[in-house]
Amino acid sequence: MTTIYVIRHGEAENNIFRRMCGWYNARLTPLGEQQAQKLARRFESVPLDRVYYSDLARARRTSEPVAASHGLAGIPEKGLRELNTGVTENMDFATMGRLFPDSCLRFTTDPANCRIPGMEPHAATQKRMMDTVLRLAAENDGKTIALFSHGGAIRALTAAILGLPSERIMEHSFPGNTAVMLLEAEDGKLRMVYDNDSSHLGPEDRHSTKPAWQLMPDGSDRYDLREIRPEKDDLALIRRCWPDAPEALERLDPKDIVLECRDDERTGFAVMDNDAYAGESAGLLKYLYLQPGWRRQFVVPQYIGSCVNRARELGYRWLYAAAEPGSHIDGVLRHLGFAEKERLADGRTLLQFNIELEPLDE
């Protein structure tokens, strides 16, 4: 018999940026790194013979503290990857919901009937995960192994083990970040001992929002915001709410303006300067404004996610942002992983955020 721990990765950027994340190689957030350390402490007294991880960065990073605590070198395993989400990779959930409303709902409630171009079919994910887990079990007969994978892939595996048809998949809860499933493998069969156990995490190790990828069963997307291109009327909002707006506002490159909507309601805007620090391979978040009703609603990470993506599209390695020391936005940015770079002449702090993505072997 082989004892198998199947573990979801820690919180990743796209979980809080609220963007689709299959093969998009998103990084762990600082909270995700913290979750991985808590997970390692949980496994300190658990004998492990081998650690395997999906070759996506968020799974590898989650596995490293666990492997290190046992003196093991983790082994990459492509078969443990998340499902490929096709044309929706790195797309914000609200836009995805508008483009593919029926499929978005079915992605949550009936994945076998989700029809998104380029997405790995549910049955294919199930077969890939079952084949991979059974192969690794056979290669490690009589041993205890840990497998680090992803929410959608683990959900598919769980449904296959339990014999749940696609339309009943909501009967079983989606695995949380660093949630643990324990399996026993014998004679080519898998038996579930327990699953979705995150007892190693405390309240401080979780965000209070729902899992970021998951649309509600009624199809609503709550606080998921949709990124849009600015229209003429939006310039009046920017001029009114940005104290340092240039007179020739219409000359701003639209790529430097980030507008996020809930349905058609403008929640605010962000202004970038992608030239000021180009020599340092950095984009600059110059100004961020939220409409009063949208403040402290956990939407700032979605604006940051949009700015990160704009800077990544330009090939930059960093996103900078200036903030008043001790201000609310200063605290939010630091919580998201920004670190102090330097103090500016006007007294503000210039913060920096590394946005490099690891290359992925397709």
C-alpha positions, 0 to 999 in steps of 0.5 A, a space after each residue: 500500500 502507498 500512502 499519498 498526501 495530495 495538497 493544493 498550493 498556497 494562495 497565488 497572485 491570481 487568487 486575489 487579482 481575481 483572474 483565471 489561473 490554469 497554466 498561467 504561471 502565477 507566483 505565491 502571495 506573501 500569504 501563500 508563502 506563510 501558508 506553506 510554512 504552516 503546512 511544513 510545520 504540520 508535516 514535520 512529524 509525518 514521515 515522507 519518502 518523496 515529494 512531487 510537485 506540479 511544475 507550475 511555480 505556485 505548486 513548487 514554492 508550496 512544496 519546498 518548505 515541506 520537502 526541506 523539512 524532510 531533507 528531500 529534493 522535490 521532483 517536478 511532475 507535469 501530470 499534476 498541473 492545473 487544467 489548461 483554461 484555454 482562452 481565459 488564461 489570466 482573464 479577469 473573472 468578470 470579463 470571462 463571465 460576460 464572454 462565456 456566461 453559461 460556461 462560467 456557471 458550468 465551470 463551477 457546477 458542471 465542468 464536463 459541460 463547460 465549453 471554453 475554447 482551448 480548455 482541457 476537458 473535465 474528463 481529460 483532467 480526471 484521466 490525467 490526474 488518476 493516471 499520474 497518481 496511480 503511476 506514482 503510487 506504483 513507483 512508491 509501493 509501501 512508501 509515503 509520498 506528498 503530491 502538490 497540485 491545484 484546485 481544479 485538478 484536485 477537484 477532478 481527481 476527487 470526483 473520479 475517486 468518489 464516482 461523482 458525476 459532473 453535474 453533482 460536483 458541487 456536493 463536494 467542497 472545493 479544496 482551499 489553499 494548502 488543503 490536504 487530502 489523504 489517499 491510500 493506494 493498493 492494487 491499482 485503486 485509490 481510497 480516500 481517508 479524508 480531504 480538504 483538511 486545512 486545520 494547520 491554518 488559523 484565521 490569520 492565514 486566510 482571506 475572508 473572501 470566497 475562493 477567487 476563481 469561483 463564481 457563485 451558484 446563481 452565476 453572480 460575480 459579486 466583487 469581481 471587477 471588469 477591466 475596460 478601456 476608458 471612454 470620453 466620459 471617464 476623463 471627466 471622472 479622472 479630472 475631477 478626482 485626480 488632483 495632479 491631472 495634466 491639462 491635456 488629459 486626453 493625450 494620456 496613453 489609454 494603456 496608462 489608464 486602468 478602469 475597473 467596473 462592476 457591471 457598468 458602474 465605474 469603481 474608480 481608476 488607476 493611472 500608470 506611468 510606464 516611461 518614468 522608470 523604463 530604464 529600471 525595467 519598471 512600470 509606475 502606479 502613479 495614482 489610484 482612486 476608488 469611488 467612496 462606495 468601493 473603498 475597503 471592499 478588497 478590490 485594490 488587489 484587482 487594480 494592482 493585478 491589472 497594473 501588474 499585467 500592463 507592466 508584464 506586457 511591456 516586459 518589465 520586471 518591477 511595478 513601483 508605487 508611491 505611498 504616504 508612509 503609514 497610509 491605508 494604501 501603504 499598508 495594503 501594498 505592503 500586505 500584497 508584497 510591495 517592499 520599500 525601495 527609497 524615500 522620495 523628495 516629497 516624503 512619500 515612499 517608493 515601493 517596489 514589487 517583483 513581477 517576473 514570471 518563471 518561464 514554463 516548459 510547455 
